[in-house]
């Protein structure tokens, strides 16, 4: 337990100061993100710099990317695939609190209740979507 407390932020400190900046780039032409019309590809990139040297407590530079592709088989069946990953360009030792790999926002079957730490990760997922109900409602005032 003592090592966990010492390594939570590194060097046995109880907190750190971080100034960070990040830039996102997203391309997403989907009209309905939950059931996208087939053939659409979306992409997301993130570049994040944490620690600019003013406090000398933390230094990290990471890049994150995600690609989605949806292929229609019929009007009601769509095959989807998603590939995403994160890589830390600065290879300094990370404290436990900053060593985030897959978190609660990344659903991996069998690991729903866990956070998988790590400086880098790569995840590929596929799904098969079936439309079981489609109805148009006319809502009038």
N, C-alpha and C positions, 0 to 999 in steps of 0.2 A: 504494500500500500504506500509505503514511503517513496518508492521509485516512481509510482504513478503521480504523486503530488509534485515531486521534483521535476518530472518530465512533462507536466501538463502544459506549461508554457516554456519550458527549458530553463536551465540555470536556477531552478528553485524559486522563481519569482511568482507572485500571486496575480499578476496582471501585466499586460503589455499595451503600448500605444501604437496604433497602426494608422498611417495615412495611406489610402489606396486610391487608385484610379482604374477604371475599366472601360472598355469599348465593346459594344455589341454590334454585330452585323447580321441582319436576318432577311431571308428571302422566303416568303410563304404565300404562294398564289392560291391556296386552298380556300374555297368558299365555306365549306362545312368541315372544320378541323376534326370533329369526332367521327364523321363518316365521309371522308374526302372522296370526291369524284376521282375515279382511277386515273392513273397516268401522271399524277402530280408529284413533283419533287419539291421538298422544302429543305432549307439549310440554315444553320445558325452557327455563328462563330463568336467567341468571346476571348478577349485578351485582357488579362488582369495583372496589374503591378501593385504589390503590397509592400509598403515600406520604402521610403525614398531616402533613407539615410539620416533623417533629422533626429530620430530617437535611437537608432542603431539597435533596436530590439528585435526586429523581424525583417526579413528580406525574402521576397518570393516573386516570381514571374511565371504565370501559367497561361496556357492556351487550351481552349475547350472548343470542340466542334461536334455538330450533330447533323445527320442527313436522314431524311425520310423519303421513301418512295412507295407509291401505291399503284398496284397493277390490277385493272378490272378483269375478271373472268366473265362475268355477266353483269346485268344491271344490279343484281342483288348480292353478288359475291365479289369481295375485293381482298387481294393479298397485299399485305403491307410489310415493310421492313424498315428498321431503324438501326442506325449505327452511330454510336457516339463515344467520345473519349476525351480524356484530359491528360495533359502532360506538363509537368513543372520544368521550366527551362533552367531555373536556378536550383542546383542540386544540394543546397545546404540542408542540414538536419532540421526537421520540423518537430515542433512540440505536438503533444497529443491533441490539443484543441485545434490546431491548424492543419492536422494531417487528415483532411477530409477527402475521401474517394467517393464511393457511392453512398448517398444519404437517403432519407425517407422519400424524397421526390423521385428516386430511381427505383421503380418497381421491378424486382427480380424474384420470380416465383421461388418460394422456399426461404427467402431472406426478408420477408415483409417486416419483421420486428427488429431487424438489425441494421446497424450502420457499419459499412465495411470501410475501414480506414485505409489510407494509402496515398502516396503522393501522386500516382498516376493510375488511370484505369482505361479499359476499353470494353465496351458492351455492345453486342449485336443481338437484336430481337426481331422475331417475325410474328405476324399475327394473320388471322383469317377472319374477316368481318362478313357477317351475314345480316342482311336487312330482313327482319321478320315482320315489320309493321310499317306501312306507309299510308298516311291519310292526310288529306288537305282539309283544314277547317276554315269555314267562312265566319269570321268574327265581325259582327256589325255593331255599331254603337246604339 
